[in-house]
Amino acid sequence: MKNKGLVYLVASLLWVGCGSSSIAKLNRPNGENLSKLVRPQPTQSGMYINPDTKQPFDGEYDVVENGVRLRIEIRDGWPHGRWQRWYPSGRLHEEYNLVKKQRDGLQRSWYPNGQLMLEANFRDGKLRNAKTWNLSGAVASTVTDGSGNLILFDTEGNKRRDSVYINGTKK
């Protein structure tokens, strides 16, 4: 009888965890962590608010929609910290860091087969260095000291964009 209850508990947890629910983990200032079904809503300005309180959202937004998982750290309503997205297979697609709404630090993107697609370093929202690879793994482009051509590809390896950067800014 005890095993039957355990089976129901595990099945319930799996059912809740595998759906396409929107779960945000809220962290209170005192460090207390609460899990709650809340989906922060983006405003036109890009700020995320709590739909119930209409106050700036604070915490981690972790959602799976159409098989794609997205996790964003949000502080005072603005994406701030680690931003990650996964393919439906569960393999990491891309990740980067945001500080005051700007990319800062290392950004990486991968093809569905796990091959590295892009590796870039940003400082204060400006591109410092980057390298891209085509689907077969050959280097496709480089940016050094904020200047150069950056060729981006889609997940199937097709050329998506060819951008010129000068002093860290796209021209």
GUDRENDO-431303 format. One line per 5 residues: number of its first residue (from 1); for each residue x, y, z of N, C-alpha, C, O. Coordinates in steps of 0.2 Angstrom, whole numbers, padded with zeros to 4 digits. Example, Ala and Ser with C-alpha at 12.3 -4.5 7.8 and 13.67 -1.06 7.14 Angstrom:
2
1> 0066/-0028/0039/0062/-0022/0039/0066/-0016/0039/0071/-0017/0042  0064/-0011/0035/0068/-0005/0036/0064/0000/0039/0067/0006/0040
END
This chain:
171
1> 0004/-0006/0000/0000/0000/0000/0004/0006/0000/0003/0011/-0003  0010/0006/0004/0014/0012/0004/0017/0013/-0003/0018/0019/-0005  0019/0008/-0006/0022/0008/-0013/0017/0012/-0018/0019/0016/-0022  0011/0010/-0017/0006/0013/-0022/0005/0020/-0021/0005/0024/-0026  0006/0023/-0015/0006/0030/-0014/0012/0033/-0016/0011/0039/-0019
6> 0017/0030/-0016/0024/0033/-0018/0023/0033/-0026/0026/0038/-0029  0020/0028/-0029/0020/0028/-0036/0015/0034/-0039/0017/0037/-0044  0010/0035/-0035/0006/0041/-0037/0009/0048/-0036/0008/0052/-0040  0013/0048/-0031/0017/0054/-0029/0022/0056/-0035/0022/0061/-0037  0026/0051/-0037/0031/0051/-0042/0027/0053/-0049/0030/0057/-0052
11> 0022/0049/-0050/0018/0051/-0057/0016/0058/-0057/0016/0061/-0062  0013/0060/-0051/0010/0067/-0051/0016/0072/-0052/0015/0077/-0056  0022/0071/-0049/0027/0076/-0050/0030/0076/-0057/0031/0081/-0059  0030/0070/-0060/0032/0069/-0067/0027/0073/-0071/0029/0076/-0076  0021/0072/-0070/0016/0075/-0074/0016/0083/-0074/0016/0086/-0079
16> 0017/0085/-0068/0017/0092/-0067/0024/0095/-0070/0023/0100/-0073  0029/0092/-0069/0036/0094/-0072/0037/0093/-0079/0041/0097/-0082  0033/0089/-0083/0034/0088/-0090/0029/0092/-0095/0030/0092/-0101  0024/0096/-0092/0020/0099/-0096/0023/0106/-0099/0029/0107/-0097  0019/0110/-0102/0022/0116/-0105/0020/0122/-0100/0018/0127/-0103
21> 0021/0121/-0094/0019/0126/-0089/0024/0131/-0089/0030/0130/-0091  0022/0137/-0086/0026/0143/-0086/0028/0143/-0078/0024/0145/-0074  0034/0141/-0076/0036/0141/-0069/0041/0147/-0068/0047/0146/-0072  0040/0151/-0064/0045/0156/-0062/0047/0155/-0055/0043/0154/-0051  0054/0154/-0053/0056/0153/-0047/0057/0160/-0044/0062/0164/-0046
26> 0053/0162/-0039/0054/0169/-0036/0059/0168/-0030/0058/0164/-0026  0063/0173/-0029/0068/0173/-0024/0067/0180/-0020/0067/0185/-0023  0065/0179/-0014/0064/0185/-0009/0071/0188/-0007/0076/0185/-0007  0071/0194/-0006/0077/0198/-0004/0081/0194/0002/0087/0195/0002  0077/0191/0006/0080/0187/0012/0083/0181/0010/0086/0177/0014
31> 0083/0179/0004/0086/0173/0001/0081/0167/0001/0083/0162/-0002  0075/0168/0004/0070/0163/0004/0068/0161/-0003/0066/0166/-0007  0068/0155/-0005/0066/0153/-0012/0059/0150/-0012/0057/0145/-0009  0055/0153/-0016/0048/0150/-0017/0047/0148/-0025/0049/0152/-0029  0044/0143/-0026/0042/0141/-0032/0034/0142/-0033/0030/0140/-0029
36> 0032/0145/-0039/0026/0147/-0039/0024/0148/-0047/0028/0149/-0051  0018/0146/-0049/0016/0146/-0056/0014/0153/-0057/0009/0156/-0056  0019/0157/-0060/0019/0164/-0062/0022/0165/-0068/0028/0162/-0069  0019/0168/-0073/0023/0170/-0079/0024/0177/-0080/0019/0181/-0081  0030/0180/-0079/0031/0187/-0079/0029/0189/-0086/0030/0186/-0091
41> 0026/0195/-0087/0024/0198/-0093/0028/0203/-0095/0030/0208/-0092  0031/0203/-0102/0035/0208/-0104/0031/0214/-0106/0025/0214/-0109  0033/0220/-0104/0030/0226/-0107/0033/0229/-0113/0038/0226/-0116  0030/0234/-0116/0033/0237/-0122/0040/0239/-0122/0044/0239/-0126  0042/0241/-0116/0049/0243/-0114/0054/0238/-0113/0060/0239/-0113
46> 0051/0231/-0113/0055/0226/-0112/0056/0224/-0104/0059/0219/-0103  0053/0228/-0100/0053/0226/-0093/0048/0220/-0092/0042/0220/-0095  0049/0216/-0087/0045/0210/-0085/0041/0212/-0079/0045/0214/-0074  0035/0211/-0079/0031/0213/-0073/0027/0206/-0070/0026/0202/-0074  0026/0206/-0064/0022/0201/-0061/0014/0202/-0063/0012/0208/-0062
51> 0011/0198/-0067/0004/0199/-0069/-0001/0200/-0064/-0006/0204/-0065  0000/0198/-0058/-0004/0199/-0052/-0003/0205/-0049/-0008/0209/-0047  0003/0207/-0047/0004/0213/-0043/0006/0219/-0048/0006/0225/-0045  0007/0218/-0054/0009/0223/-0059/0016/0227/-0057/0018/0232/-0059  0020/0223/-0052/0026/0226/-0050/0032/0223/-0054/0031/0217/-0057
56> 0038/0226/-0054/0043/0223/-0058/0045/0216/-0055/0045/0215/-0049  0046/0211/-0060/0047/0204/-0058/0054/0203/-0056/0059/0207/-0058  0055/0199/-0051/0062/0198/-0048/0062/0190/-0047/0058/0187/-0044  0067/0187/-0050/0068/0180/-0050/0071/0177/-0056/0073/0180/-0060  0069/0170/-0056/0071/0166/-0062/0065/0164/-0066/0061/0162/-0063
61> 0065/0166/-0072/0060/0164/-0077/0062/0158/-0080/0067/0158/-0084  0059/0152/-0079/0061/0146/-0082/0055/0142/-0085/0050/0140/-0082  0054/0142/-0092/0048/0140/-0095/0050/0135/-0101/0055/0136/-0104  0045/0130/-0102/0046/0126/-0108/0040/0127/-0112/0034/0126/-0110  0041/0129/-0119/0035/0130/-0123/0037/0127/-0130/0042/0128/-0133
66> 0032/0123/-0133/0034/0120/-0139/0040/0116/-0139/0044/0115/-0144  0042/0113/-0133/0048/0109/-0132/0054/0113/-0131/0059/0110/-0130  0054/0119/-0132/0060/0124/-0131/0060/0127/-0124/0055/0130/-0122  0065/0125/-0120/0066/0128/-0114/0070/0135/-0114/0075/0135/-0117  0067/0139/-0110/0071/0146/-0109/0071/0148/-0102/0066/0147/-0098
71> 0077/0150/-0100/0078/0152/-0093/0082/0159/-0093/0087/0159/-0096  0079/0163/-0090/0081/0170/-0089/0081/0172/-0082/0077/0171/-0078  0087/0175/-0080/0087/0178/-0073/0085/0186/-0074/0087/0189/-0079  0080/0188/-0070/0077/0194/-0070/0078/0198/-0063/0077/0195/-0058  0080/0204/-0064/0081/0208/-0058/0078/0215/-0058/0079/0218/-0063
76> 0073/0216/-0054/0070/0223/-0054/0066/0224/-0061/0066/0229/-0063  0064/0218/-0064/0060/0218/-0070/0064/0218/-0076/0061/0217/-0081  0070/0218/-0076/0075/0218/-0082/0079/0211/-0082/0082/0209/-0077  0079/0209/-0088/0084/0203/-0089/0091/0205/-0087/0094/0210/-0089  0094/0201/-0082/0100/0203/-0079/0103/0196/-0076/0100/0193/-0072
81> 0109/0194/-0079/0112/0188/-0077/0112/0183/-0083/0112/0185/-0089  0111/0177/-0081/0112/0171/-0086/0105/0171/-0090/0100/0171/-0088  0106/0170/-0097/0101/0169/-0102/0102/0163/-0105/0108/0162/-0108  0098/0158/-0105/0099/0152/-0108/0093/0149/-0112/0087/0150/-0110  0094/0146/-0118/0089/0143/-0122/0092/0136/-0124/0097/0135/-0126
86> 0087/0131/-0124/0089/0124/-0126/0085/0122/-0132/0079/0124/-0133  0087/0117/-0136/0084/0114/-0141/0078/0109/-0138/0079/0107/-0133  0073/0107/-0142/0068/0102/-0140/0072/0096/-0138/0069/0092/-0133  0078/0094/-0140/0081/0088/-0139/0084/0088/-0131/0086/0083/-0129  0084/0094/-0129/0087/0095/-0122/0094/0098/-0122/0097/0099/-0117
91> 0097/0098/-0128/0104/0101/-0129/0104/0108/-0129/0099/0111/-0132  0109/0111/-0126/0109/0118/-0125/0110/0122/-0132/0114/0119/-0136  0106/0127/-0133/0107/0130/-0140/0111/0137/-0139/0115/0138/-0143  0110/0141/-0134/0114/0147/-0133/0113/0149/-0126/0109/0148/-0122  0119/0153/-0124/0119/0156/-0117/0123/0162/-0118/0128/0162/-0121
96> 0121/0167/-0113/0125/0173/-0113/0123/0176/-0106/0119/0174/-0103  0127/0182/-0105/0126/0185/-0098/0123/0192/-0100/0126/0196/-0105  0119/0195/-0096/0116/0202/-0097/0118/0206/-0091/0117/0203/-0085  0120/0212/-0092/0121/0217/-0086/0118/0223/-0088/0120/0226/-0093  0113/0225/-0085/0109/0231/-0086/0107/0231/-0094/0107/0236/-0098
101> 0103/0226/-0095/0100/0224/-0102/0105/0224/-0108/0103/0223/-0113  0112/0224/-0106/0117/0223/-0111/0121/0217/-0111/0122/0214/-0105  0123/0214/-0116/0127/0208/-0116/0134/0210/-0113/0137/0215/-0114  0136/0205/-0108/0143/0207/-0105/0146/0200/-0103/0143/0196/-0100  0152/0199/-0106/0155/0192/-0105/0154/0187/-0111/0153/0190/-0117
106> 0155/0181/-0109/0155/0176/-0115/0148/0174/-0117/0143/0173/-0113  0147/0174/-0124/0141/0171/-0127/0143/0165/-0131/0148/0165/-0135  0139/0160/-0131/0140/0154/-0135/0134/0151/-0138/0129/0152/-0134  0134/0149/-0144/0128/0146/-0147/0131/0139/-0151/0137/0139/-0153  0127/0134/-0151/0128/0128/-0154/0123/0126/-0159/0117/0128/-0158
111> 0125/0122/-0164/0121/0119/-0168/0117/0113/-0165/0119/0111/-0159  0112/0110/-0167/0108/0105/-0164/0112/0099/-0163/0111/0095/-0159  0118/0098/-0167/0122/0092/-0167/0127/0093/-0161/0131/0088/-0160  0127/0099/-0158/0132/0100/-0153/0138/0104/-0155/0142/0106/-0151  0139/0105/-0161/0145/0108/-0164/0144/0116/-0162/0139/0119/-0163
116> 0150/0119/-0160/0150/0126/-0158/0148/0130/-0164/0151/0129/-0170  0144/0135/-0164/0141/0139/-0169/0145/0146/-0168/0147/0149/-0173  0145/0149/-0162/0147/0155/-0161/0150/0156/-0154/0148/0153/-0149  0156/0159/-0153/0159/0161/-0147/0161/0168/-0147/0165/0170/-0151  0158/0172/-0143/0159/0179/-0143/0160/0182/-0136/0157/0180/-0131
121> 0164/0187/-0135/0165/0191/-0129/0162/0198/-0130/0164/0201/-0134  0158/0200/-0125/0156/0207/-0125/0158/0210/-0119/0159/0207/-0113  0158/0217/-0119/0160/0221/-0113/0155/0227/-0114/0156/0231/-0119  0151/0228/-0109/0146/0234/-0109/0142/0234/-0115/0141/0240/-0118  0140/0229/-0118/0136/0228/-0124/0140/0229/-0130/0136/0228/-0136
126> 0146/0230/-0130/0150/0230/-0136/0154/0223/-0138/0157/0221/-0133  0154/0221/-0144/0157/0215/-0146/0165/0217/-0146/0167/0221/-0149  0168/0212/-0142/0176/0213/-0142/0179/0208/-0146/0183/0210/-0150  0177/0202/-0146/0180/0196/-0150/0175/0191/-0151/0171/0190/-0147  0175/0188/-0157/0171/0183/-0159/0173/0178/-0164/0178/0180/-0168
131> 0171/0172/-0164/0172/0167/-0169/0166/0164/-0171/0162/0162/-0166  0165/0162/-0177/0159/0158/-0179/0162/0152/-0183/0167/0152/-0186  0158/0147/-0183/0160/0140/-0186/0154/0138/-0191/0148/0140/-0189  0155/0135/-0196/0150/0132/-0200/0148/0126/-0197/0151/0123/-0193  0143/0123/-0200/0140/0116/-0197/0145/0111/-0197/0145/0106/-0193
136> 0150/0111/-0202/0155/0106/-0202/0161/0107/-0197/0165/0103/-0197  0161/0113/-0194/0166/0114/-0189/0172/0119/-0192/0176/0120/-0188  0171/0121/-0198/0177/0125/-0200/0175/0132/-0198/0169/0135/-0198  0181/0136/-0196/0180/0143/-0194/0177/0147/-0200/0179/0147/-0206  0172/0151/-0199/0168/0155/-0204/0170/0162/-0204/0170/0166/-0209
141> 0171/0165/-0198/0172/0172/-0197/0175/0173/-0190/0175/0169/-0185  0179/0179/-0190/0182/0181/-0183/0181/0189/-0183/0181/0193/-0188  0180/0191/-0177/0181/0198/-0175/0186/0199/-0170/0186/0195/-0165  0191/0203/-0171/0196/0204/-0166/0196/0212/-0164/0196/0216/-0168  0197/0213/-0157/0197/0219/-0155/0191/0224/-0157/0192/0230/-0158
146> 0186/0220/-0158/0179/0224/-0159/0178/0225/-0167/0173/0228/-0169  0183/0223/-0171/0182/0225/-0178/0183/0218/-0182/0187/0214/-0181  0179/0218/-0187/0179/0212/-0192/0172/0210/-0195/0167/0214/-0193  0172/0205/-0199/0166/0203/-0201/0163/0197/-0197/0167/0193/-0195  0157/0197/-0196/0154/0191/-0192/0148/0188/-0196/0143/0191/-0197
151> 0149/0182/-0198/0144/0178/-0201/0141/0174/-0197/0144/0170/-0193  0134/0175/-0197/0130/0170/-0192/0126/0165/-0196/0124/0167/-0202  0125/0160/-0194/0121/0154/-0197/0115/0152/-0193/0114/0154/-0187  0110/0149/-0197/0104/0147/-0193/0106/0140/-0191/0111/0137/-0192  0101/0137/-0188/0102/0130/-0184/0104/0125/-0190/0106/0119/-0188
156> 0102/0126/-0196/0103/0121/-0201/0110/0122/-0205/0111/0119/-0210  0113/0127/-0203/0120/0129/-0206/0119/0134/-0212/0124/0135/-0215  0113/0136/-0213/0113/0141/-0219/0115/0148/-0216/0113/0150/-0211  0118/0152/-0221/0120/0159/-0219/0114/0163/-0218/0110/0164/-0222  0114/0166/-0212/0109/0170/-0210/0110/0178/-0210/0106/0182/-0212
161> 0116/0179/-0208/0118/0187/-0208/0126/0187/-0209/0129/0183/-0206  0128/0192/-0212/0135/0194/-0213/0135/0202/-0210/0133/0206/-0214  0138/0203/-0205/0138/0209/-0202/0145/0212/-0201/0150/0208/-0199  0146/0218/-0202/0153/0222/-0201/0153/0225/-0194/0148/0229/-0193  0158/0224/-0190/0159/0227/-0184/0165/0231/-0184/0170/0230/-0186
166> 0164/0237/-0181/0170/0242/-0180/0169/0245/-0173/0164/0248/-0171  0175/0244/-0169/0175/0246/-0162/0169/0243/-0158/0167/0247/-0154  0167/0237/-0160/0162/0234/-0156/0155/0235/-0157/0151/0232/-0154  0154/0239/-0162/0147/0241/-0164/0146/0238/-0171/0150/0239/-0176  0140/0236/-0172/0138/0233/-0179/0136/0239/-0183/0133/0244/-0181
171> 0139/0239/-0189/0138/0245/-0194/0133/0243/-0199/0131/0247/-0203
END
